[in-house]
Amino acid sequence: MQKENYSIIVFSGEFDKAIAAFTIATGAAATNRKVTMFFTFWGLNILKKKYKRSAVGRSFLARFFNVLMGGRYNLPLSRFNFGGISPKLMTGMMKKHNVATLEELIESAHALGIKIIACEMAMNILEIERKDLVDQVEDVIGVSTFLDYSKDAKILFI
């Protein structure tokens, strides 16, 4: 029996959903499944390289949105965010229980051969450039190319 392949669309920029997406992806890859992760809109925030909030983009609105989003070190928790402290508390709890942190999951995904891909259209709208994203991003593609990558895969939307 052939194992199923997975394509995960990462649309949310929330900390707990990012953890869930990478946990599912690395779990699938660790069991010899082919996995593609496609980051679009708020999900692109997870892939931003800069540690602090930065005014990325040329237009006022793009710079405004990118400052508000803040990057992967400023991802909010989807519930009980408590002014931004909850993701830090959650990361501490994860470390205490020997659970991989978001940074470790991103590294593991890359090491396991998961295709980490950014959405070209969302990058254009938000005026994010390839240089603004982490090195683990393999490609920047459009939806039709993503669908070609995913033709034999189960698609999950997170």
N, C-alpha and C positions, 0 to 999 in steps of 0.2 A: 504494500500500500504506500503510495507516494504521499509525503507530508505536504500540507497546504502552505502556500506562501502568503505573506501578509503585506499589505500597504496600509500605513497608518497616516491619516490626514490629521495634522496637529494644527488646529484652528485656535485653540484657547491659549492664552498667555498666562494662565494661572498655575501657581507652583505645584499644587497637588495633582493637577491634570498632566502637567509636564512629567512629574514623577511616574504617574500611571502609564503614560505613553511610552516612556523609556523602559519601564519595568516590563511591560508586555513585549516590547520590541526585543530587548536583550534576552528575555526568556525564550521567545520564539527562535531567535538566532542561535542561542545556546543549544537548542534541540534540532539544529541543522535545517531550519527553515530560512528561506530567502525573505528578507525584510527590507522594505523601503519606507522611509519616513519623509513625508511631504509637509513642510512648514509653510503656512499661509497666514496672512493678516496678523492677528495678535500672537499667533504661534511663532512668528519670526522673532519676536522679542526674546525667546528662549535662546536663540542663536547669536544674539548680539555679542560682540567681542568686548566692548568697553565695560568696565566695572561700575562706573558711576553714570548717572543720567547724562545724556549728551544730545545736543541739538543737531541731529543728523538730518540732512536734506537741504534743498535750496530754498524752497518756499516757506513762508511763515507757518502755514498750517502743518506741513510735514515736520518742521522743526518742533512745533508745539506738541504734536502727537508723539514724536519720538522722545521728547523730554518727559512727557507724562508716562509713557510706557516704561522707560527706565532700564531695560535690559534684564538679563536672567538673574542678576543679583538683587533685583527689586520686584520680582514676581509676587503678586498678592496670593494669599490663600483664598480659595473660592468661598469659604465660610469661615467666620471667626478670624478675620485678618488682624483685628485689633491694631489698627494704625501701622501695619507693616511688620510688627514684631513676630507674628505667628510663623512665617516661613523660617525665621532664624531659630525659633523654639523647636519647630518641627525638625529642622536639620540636626539640631542637638539631640533630639530624641532618636533620630535615625542612627546617628553615630553611636549613641549609647547602646543601641540594640543591634549593632553591626549590620545595619542596612545601608546599602550604597546611597550616597548623596547624589544630587542632580549632577554635579560636576563629574563624579565617578561614573554615573550612568552614561553620560555623554561620551566619556573616554572609552567605556566598555562597548558601547554601541559601535564606535569607530573601530575598535580592535576586533570586534566580531564580524566586521564586514557589512554592517548595516549601511544602506545608502541613505545618507542624510542630504536632503534636497530642499532648496528654497524655491518658493513660488515667484516667478518672474513678474507676473502682473501685480501681486501685492507689493513686491519690492519697488516697482515703478510708482505705484500710487503713494506709498509711504516714503518714497525717495531714499530708500536704503540701498547702498551699493554693496557689491560683493566684498569689498575690503572691510566693511562694517561687521561682517559675520565671522564666527569662529572658523578655524582652519579645517574642522571636521566636515564642513559643508562640501559635498562632493560636486554638486552642480546646481545651477539655477536654470529652471525649466518652466515651461508653460503647462497648462492643464492637459492638453492633448498628448504631450510627451509623457506626462505622469500616467495618464490612462494607458498608454502603450506599455509602460513599465509594469503596470498593474493588471494587464489583461488576464493573467492566470492566477490572480491573487484575491484573497478575501480583503475587502476594504473596511477598515475601522476608522471612525471619525471621532476624534477626541478634542 
